[in-house]
C-alpha cells in the first residue's frame, strides 16, 4: 500500500488554509492513501482550529513560532511516523497549483528520484519583479554549483521527498529549508529531480523576506553555512589559495628587485607582508583539514542518526506525535492533536 502525506507548514494562515486544502487532490495515480498534515508554527489566529474544522486528520502545533525551516522539519518527522512513503510539501498560501502534485510524486513512485522539486515558470510570473527574477536565477545557479544538483528553481518550496530522504535530511537553518536541503542532498548523493509546475495568483505578500536585499543576505548566509558544513576543505582552500598567491607575488617582487642589484633596502616591507599572508594561508589550510575531519565524523554521526530515526520514527510509534527528546527545549514546545481520521484515496 502506497501512502502519500501532504504537509502544509502554516503561520497565521487561518484565512488562506481553507482554499489551500480545497485545492488539494482527492486521489493520485498509484497512491492508495492520501493524507493531509498541517504544521501550525505557533499561529495566533486559530490556524490549528481552522485545520481541524476542515476535517484535517493530523495537526501538529508548535506552541511558539519557530520559523519555516523548523516547521518543515517537524512535518517530515510527523509524516514518517504516519508511515508515509512519499511526503509532499505545499505552501499554505496556495502559491502552487495543487493539480501538479501528481507530477511531483510520480518520479519517486517510479524509483527515478529521491527528491523532486517543482520548477516555477519564473520568467512568466508577472507578480515577480525583475530584480526577484534575476535573484532567483542567480541563486539557483549558485546552488547548482555548490551542490552539483541540476535544479532550475532551487528556492521552490513545492517538492516531494521519499520516506528514506526524509529520514536522511537535516535542516539547520532557521530561515528556510529550500537551499540547504538541496546542497545536502547533493552531498549525500541523493537523486534529485525537477518537474515543471504552475503557480496561482498571489494571495498575499511573501513573509520570508522584507525586501530583495533582505532575501539576498539571508540566502547568501544560508548557502555559506551549508557550504562550510558540507564542503569545509574547499571553503577554506579558496581564501588560502588567494592569500598564498598574493604572498607569492610579493616574494617574487622582492626577489626581482634584489636580483636587479637594488638589494633588500626599501622592499623589506613586501617580504614581511608576504610572510604574513603565507602564514595565514597555512593556518587556513590547517583549519580546512580539521574541518574536513570533523565533517567526516559528522557524516558518520548522520548515518547513526538515520538508523536511530528509523527506530524512533516507526509508523504508529506515536499517534499524537509527542515531542522527541531533542525537541524538548523548552518543554512542551510541540503540541499535537489528531482529529477523527480522514483519509483521501
C-alpha positions in Angstrom: 0.0 0.0 0.0 1.4 3.4 -1.0 0.7 6.3 1.3 1.4 9.9 0.4 1.3 12.6 3.1 0.8 16.3 2.0 2.3 18.5 4.7 1.3 22.2 5.0 3.5 24.4 7.2 1.4 27.3 8.4 1.9 30.5 10.3 -1.2 32.6 10.8 -2.9 31.2 7.7 -6.5 30.9 9.1 -7.8 33.0 6.2 -5.9 31.0 3.4 -5.9 27.5 4.7 -9.4 26.6 3.5 -8.7 27.5 -0.1 -5.4 25.6 0.0 -6.9 22.4 1.4 -9.9 22.6 -1.0 -7.4 22.7 -4.0 -5.6 19.5 -2.9 -6.2 16.4 -5.0 -8.5 13.7 -3.6 -6.7 10.9 -5.4 -3.4 10.3 -7.1 -2.4 7.7 -9.6 -0.6 4.8 -8.0 -1.4 6.0 -4.5 -3.6 4.1 -2.1 -3.9 6.5 0.8 -3.6 10.3 0.6 -3.3 12.1 4.0 -3.0 15.8 4.8 -0.9 17.1 7.7 -0.9 20.7 8.9 2.0 22.0 10.9 0.9 25.1 12.8 4.0 27.1 13.5 2.8 28.9 16.7 0.0 30.8 14.9 -2.1 33.3 16.9 -5.1 33.4 14.6 -6.6 30.0 15.2 -4.9 28.2 12.3 -4.9 24.9 14.1 -8.6 25.2 14.9 -9.4 26.0 11.3 -7.5 23.0 10.2 -9.5 20.7 12.5 -12.7 22.3 11.4 -11.8 21.4 7.8 -11.5 17.7 8.8 -7.7 17.5 8.6 -6.8 14.2 10.3 -3.4 15.3 11.5 -2.4 18.6 13.1 0.9 19.3 14.7 1.0 22.6 16.6 4.2 24.4 17.7 3.4 26.4 20.9 5.6 29.2 19.7 6.7 30.5 16.3 9.9 28.7 15.3 10.2 29.6 11.6 9.5 27.8 8.4 12.6 25.6 8.5 11.7 24.1 11.9 8.1 23.6 10.9 9.2 21.8 7.7 11.5 19.5 9.8 8.7 18.8 12.3 6.4 18.0 9.5 8.8 15.5 8.0 9.0 13.6 11.3 5.3 13.5 11.8 4.8 12.3 8.2 7.3 9.5 8.6 5.5 8.5 11.8 2.3 8.3 9.8 4.1 5.7 7.6 4.3 8.0 4.6 6.1 6.5 1.5 6.2 10.0 -0.1 5.9 13.4 1.6 4.8 16.4 -0.4 5.4 19.9 0.9 2.9 22.6 0.0 2.9 26.3 1.0 -0.2 27.4 2.9 -0.8 30.5 0.8 -1.9 28.3 -2.1 1.0 29.7 -4.2 1.5 26.4 -6.2 -1.0 24.7 -8.4 -2.1 21.6 -6.4 -3.0 19.7 -9.5 0.7 19.3 -10.2 1.2 17.2 -7.0 0.9 14.1 -9.1 3.7 15.2 -11.3 5.9 15.7 -8.2 5.1 12.3 -6.8 5.4 10.2 -10.0 9.3 10.2 -10.3 9.6 9.0 -6.7 6.9 6.3 -7.1 8.8 5.1 -10.2 12.1 5.0 -8.3 13.7 7.6 -10.5 14.3 10.2 -7.8 14.7 10.6 -4.0 13.7 14.3 -4.1 11.7 16.2 -6.7 11.4 20.0 -6.8 8.7 21.8 -8.7 10.2 24.4 -11.1 8.1 27.5 -11.4 7.9 29.4 -14.8 9.9 32.3 -13.3 10.1 34.3 -16.5 6.4 34.2 -16.9 5.3 35.1 -13.4 4.0 38.7 -13.7 3.9 39.4 -10.0 7.7 38.7 -9.7 9.8 41.9 -10.1 12.7 41.9 -12.5 15.1 42.0 -9.5 13.5 39.0 -8.0 13.6 37.0 -11.2 17.3 37.8 -11.6 18.0 36.8 -7.9 16.1 33.5 -8.5 18.2 32.7 -11.5 21.5 33.7 -9.8 20.6 31.9 -6.6 19.6 28.7 -8.4 22.9 28.8 -10.4 24.9 29.2 -7.2 23.1 26.3 -5.6 23.7 24.1 -8.6 27.4 24.9 -8.4 27.6 24.2 -4.7 25.5 21.1 -4.7 26.1 19.5 -8.1 22.3 19.2 -8.4 20.8 20.4 -11.6 17.6 22.1 -10.3 16.4 25.2 -12.2 14.3 26.6 -9.3 16.3 26.0 -6.1 14.1 28.2 -3.9 10.8 26.4 -4.8 9.2 25.0 -1.7 6.8 22.8 -3.7 8.6 19.5 -3.5 8.2 15.8 -2.8 10.6 13.5 -0.8 10.7 9.8 -0.4 10.5 8.3 3.1 14.2 7.5 3.1 15.1 11.0 2.1 13.1 12.4 4.9 15.0 10.2 7.3 18.4 11.3 6.0 17.8 15.0 5.6 18.7 17.5 8.3 17.7 21.2 8.4 19.9 23.5 10.5 18.8 26.8 9.0 16.3 29.0 10.9 15.3 30.8 7.7 14.3 28.3 5.1 14.9 24.7 4.1 14.9 25.1 0.3 18.6 25.8 -0.4 20.2 23.8 2.5 18.3 20.6 1.7 19.4 20.7 -2.0 23.1 21.2 -1.1 22.8 18.5 1.5 21.0 16.1 -1.0 23.9 16.7 -3.5 26.5 15.9 -0.8 24.7 12.7 0.2 24.4 11.6 -3.4 20.6 11.6 -3.4 18.9 11.6 -6.8 17.2 15.0 -7.2 14.8 15.6 -10.0 12.7 18.6 -11.2 9.4 18.9 -12.9 7.7 22.0 -14.3 4.8 23.2 -12.2 2.2 26.0 -12.4 1.5 28.8 -9.9 -1.6 30.5 -8.7 -2.1 34.3 -8.5 -0.6 35.7 -5.2 -2.9 35.9 -2.2 -0.6 37.9 0.0 3.0 39.3 0.1 5.8 36.9 1.0 6.6 36.7 4.7 10.1 35.2 4.2 11.8 38.4 3.3 11.0 42.1 3.7 12.9 43.2 0.6 15.2 41.9 -2.2 18.2 42.9 -0.2 17.0 41.1 2.8 16.4 38.0 0.6 20.0 38.2 -0.7 21.5 38.5 2.7 19.5 35.6 4.1 20.0 33.4 1.1 23.8 34.0 0.9 24.0 33.3 4.6 22.2 30.0 4.2 24.4 28.9 1.3 27.6 29.9 3.1 26.5 28.0 6.2 25.7 24.9 4.1 29.0 25.2 2.1 31.0 25.4 5.4 29.2 22.4 6.8 29.3 20.1 3.7 32.4 21.3 1.9 34.7 22.7 4.6 38.0 21.9 3.0 37.1 23.6 -0.3 35.7 26.6 1.7 39.0 27.2 3.5 41.2 26.3 0.5 39.7 29.1 -1.7 40.8 32.0 0.6 44.0 30.2 1.4 44.9 30.0 -2.3 44.2 33.7 -2.7 46.4 34.7 0.2 49.2 32.3 -0.8 49.0 33.7 -4.4 49.3 37.3 -3.2 52.2 36.3 -0.9 54.0 34.5 -3.7 53.7 37.5 -6.0 55.2 39.8 -3.3 58.1 37.3 -2.7 58.8 37.3 -6.5 58.6 41.1 -6.5 61.2 41.2 -3.7 63.5 38.7 -5.5 63.2 40.7 -8.7 64.4 43.9 -7.1 67.1 42.0 -5.2 68.3 40.4 -8.4 68.4 43.8 -10.1 71.1 44.8 -7.5 68.9 47.1 -5.7 69.3 45.0 -2.6 66.6 44.5 0.0 66.5 48.1 1.0 63.1 49.6 0.6 61.4 46.3 -0.2 61.6 44.5 3.1 58.0 45.5 3.9 56.8 43.4 1.0 58.7 40.4 2.3 57.2 40.8 5.7 53.7 41.2 4.3 54.3 38.1 2.1 55.4 36.1 5.1 52.2 37.1 7.0 50.0 36.2 4.1 51.6 32.8 3.5 51.4 32.1 7.2 47.7 32.9 7.2 47.2 30.7 4.1 48.9 27.9 6.0 46.6 28.4 9.0 43.5 28.3 6.8 44.7 25.0 5.2 45.1 23.5 8.7 41.7 24.8 9.7 40.3 23.3 6.5 41.9 19.9 7.2 40.5 19.9 10.8 37.1 21.0 9.5 37.1 18.2 6.9 37.9 15.6 9.7 35.0 17.0 11.6 32.8 16.7 8.5 33.8 13.0 8.2 32.9 12.5 11.8 29.6 14.3 11.2 28.8 12.1 8.2 29.3 9.0 10.4 27.1 10.5 13.1 24.4 11.2 10.4 24.4 7.6 9.5 23.9 6.7 13.1 21.2 9.4 13.3 19.4 8.0 10.3 19.4 4.5 11.9 18.1 5.9 15.1 15.3 7.8 13.3 14.2 4.6 11.6 13.8 3.1 15.0 12.2 6.2 16.7 10.0 7.4 13.8 8.5 4.0 13.0 4.9 4.0 11.9 2.4 4.2 14.7 5.1 4.7 17.3 3.4 7.8 18.5 -0.1 8.6 17.2 0.0 12.0 18.9 3.5 13.0 17.8 4.8 13.6 21.3 7.9 15.7 21.5 11.1 13.8 20.8 13.9 14.4 23.4 15.9 16.7 21.1 12.9 19.0 20.6 12.0 19.2 24.3 13.7 22.5 24.9 11.7 24.3 26.1 9.4 21.7 27.5 6.1 21.4 25.7 7.2 23.2 22.6 5.2 20.9 20.3 1.6 20.0 20.9 -0.1 17.6 18.6 -3.6 16.6 18.0 -5.4 14.2 15.7 -9.0 14.7 14.8 -11.0 11.7 13.7 -9.1 10.1 10.8 -10.0 11.4 7.4 -8.1 9.8 4.6 -8.1 10.6 0.9 -8.0 7.9 -1.7 
